[in-house]
Amino acid sequence: MKNMDKRSVSSSCAGFTLLEILIAIALLAAIAGLLVTNLDRILGGGREEVARLYVEETLTTPLLSYRINMGRYPSTTEGLDALLQRPSEDAVSWRGPYIKQLNPDPWGNPYQYRSPGEHNPDSYDLWSWGPDGKEGDPDIVNWRAGKEQGEAPSKPDVR
């Protein structure tokens, strides 16, 4: 009688069968395959948001600080580099650098800047060409469609 108890105990402590292990490995492989094939969609979805925040938040404060010190926004010719280094020797009221570094957009392209702006004639236009990087219709901008001319830049529009 004691021998039967030992068998039932030892059979209940047995490990996984080969079939169970193979099924678990197959499921893990399928999940890993789905993650790898969709990784760009999973991680890349935030790129537009990063660019929008850079246009909306990150560069707005340094450009405003530059304007307060210099009495104007950097010209189109000076560009955003004027936030990093003195645009000319006669810029005596320059108190920069206003940013530590000028980052490209999430797709590796430089942000575009124009002052006075075509859409914001009293300030500046700031935009990214977006994922395709092609000039034409900008994807992420600091102006909105239908906005009245002459208003200060508003929150960027992601198209």
C-alpha positions as CSV (number, residue, x, y, z in Angstrom):
1,M,0.0,0.0,0.0
2,K,2.8,2.3,0.8
3,N,4.3,1.7,-2.7
4,M,1.2,2.9,-4.5
5,D,1.3,6.2,-2.5
6,K,4.9,6.7,-3.6
7,R,3.9,6.2,-7.3
8,S,1.0,8.7,-7.2
9,V,3.2,11.2,-5.4
10,S,6.1,10.8,-7.9
11,S,3.8,11.0,-10.9
12,S,2.2,14.3,-9.7
13,C,5.7,15.8,-9.3
14,A,6.6,15.0,-12.9
15,G,7.7,17.9,-15.1
16,F,6.2,19.2,-18.3
17,T,5.8,16.9,-21.3
18,L,7.7,17.5,-24.5
19,L,4.5,18.5,-26.2
20,E,3.8,21.2,-23.6
21,I,7.3,22.6,-23.9
22,L,7.1,22.7,-27.8
23,I,3.7,24.5,-27.6
24,A,5.1,27.1,-25.2
25,I,8.1,27.7,-27.5
26,A,5.9,28.0,-30.5
27,L,3.7,30.6,-28.8
28,L,6.8,32.6,-27.7
29,A,8.2,32.5,-31.2
30,A,4.9,33.8,-32.7
31,I,4.7,36.7,-30.2
32,A,8.4,37.6,-30.9
33,G,7.7,37.5,-34.6
34,L,4.8,39.8,-34.3
35,L,6.8,42.2,-32.1
36,V,9.7,42.3,-34.6
37,T,7.5,42.9,-37.6
38,N,5.5,45.7,-35.9
39,L,8.4,47.3,-33.9
40,D,8.5,50.3,-36.2
41,R,4.8,50.9,-35.8
42,I,5.0,50.4,-32.0
43,L,8.0,52.6,-31.4
44,G,7.7,54.9,-34.4
45,G,4.3,56.2,-33.6
46,G,5.7,58.8,-31.1
47,R,7.9,60.5,-33.7
48,E,5.2,63.0,-34.8
49,E,4.5,63.8,-31.1
50,V,8.2,64.4,-30.5
51,A,8.5,66.7,-33.4
52,R,5.3,68.5,-32.4
53,L,6.6,69.1,-28.9
54,Y,10.0,70.3,-30.2
55,V,8.2,72.9,-32.4
56,E,5.7,73.8,-29.7
57,E,7.6,73.7,-26.5
58,T,11.3,73.2,-26.8
59,L,12.2,75.9,-29.3
60,T,9.5,78.4,-28.3
61,T,11.1,79.5,-25.0
62,P,14.7,79.9,-26.4
63,L,13.3,81.9,-29.4
64,L,11.3,84.1,-27.0
65,S,14.4,84.6,-24.8
66,Y,16.4,85.6,-27.8
67,R,13.7,88.1,-28.8
68,I,13.7,89.6,-25.3
69,N,17.5,90.1,-25.4
70,M,17.9,91.1,-29.0
71,G,14.7,92.9,-29.6
72,R,13.8,90.6,-32.5
73,Y,13.7,87.0,-33.5
74,P,16.7,85.5,-35.4
75,S,16.5,86.3,-39.1
76,T,16.0,83.5,-41.6
77,T,19.6,83.9,-42.7
78,E,20.8,83.6,-39.0
79,G,18.4,80.7,-38.5
80,L,18.2,78.6,-35.4
81,D,22.0,78.6,-35.1
82,A,21.7,82.1,-33.6
83,L,20.4,80.3,-30.5
84,L,23.7,78.5,-30.1
85,Q,26.2,81.1,-31.2
86,R,26.4,84.9,-31.4
87,P,25.1,85.8,-34.9
88,S,27.6,88.6,-35.4
89,E,30.1,90.7,-33.4
90,D,27.7,93.7,-33.2
91,A,25.1,91.6,-31.4
92,V,26.1,92.9,-28.1
93,S,22.9,92.1,-26.3
94,W,23.1,88.4,-27.2
95,R,23.0,86.5,-23.9
96,G,23.2,82.9,-25.3
97,P,23.6,80.2,-25.9
98,Y,19.8,79.8,-25.5
99,I,19.9,76.0,-26.1
100,K,22.5,73.4,-25.5
101,Q,22.3,71.8,-28.9
102,L,20.1,72.0,-32.0
103,N,18.6,68.6,-32.6
104,P,17.3,67.4,-36.0
105,D,13.7,66.2,-36.2
106,P,13.0,62.5,-35.4
107,W,13.7,61.6,-39.0
108,G,17.2,63.1,-39.0
109,N,16.3,66.3,-41.0
110,P,16.8,69.9,-39.7
111,Y,13.8,71.9,-38.5
112,Q,12.9,74.6,-40.9
113,Y,12.8,78.2,-39.7
114,R,11.7,81.5,-41.3
115,S,11.5,85.0,-39.7
116,P,9.5,87.0,-40.4
117,G,7.1,84.2,-41.0
118,E,4.9,83.8,-44.0
119,H,2.1,82.5,-41.8
120,N,3.2,84.4,-38.7
121,P,4.5,87.7,-40.1
122,D,5.0,89.3,-36.7
123,S,7.1,86.4,-35.4
124,Y,8.4,83.2,-37.1
125,D,7.4,80.0,-38.9
126,L,8.8,76.8,-37.6
127,W,8.2,73.4,-39.2
128,S,9.3,69.9,-40.0
129,W,8.9,68.1,-43.3
130,G,7.8,65.0,-41.4
131,P,8.5,61.4,-42.1
132,D,9.1,61.7,-45.9
133,G,11.5,64.6,-45.4
134,K,10.3,66.1,-48.7
135,E,9.8,69.8,-49.2
136,G,6.3,70.8,-50.2
137,D,3.5,70.5,-47.7
138,P,5.1,70.5,-44.2
139,D,3.7,67.9,-41.8
140,I,4.3,69.6,-38.4
141,V,4.0,73.4,-38.2
142,N,3.6,76.2,-35.7
143,W,0.7,77.7,-37.5
144,R,-2.8,76.5,-38.1
145,A,-4.9,76.4,-41.3
146,G,-7.4,79.3,-41.4
147,K,-5.5,81.3,-38.7
148,E,-5.6,85.1,-39.0
149,Q,-2.5,86.7,-40.3
150,G,-0.5,88.6,-37.7
151,E,-1.3,86.5,-34.7
152,A,1.5,85.1,-32.6
153,P,2.5,81.5,-33.2
154,S,0.0,79.1,-31.8
155,K,0.4,75.4,-31.0
156,P,1.7,73.4,-33.9
157,D,-0.6,71.6,-36.2
158,V,0.2,67.9,-37.0
159,R,-1.3,67.0,-40.4
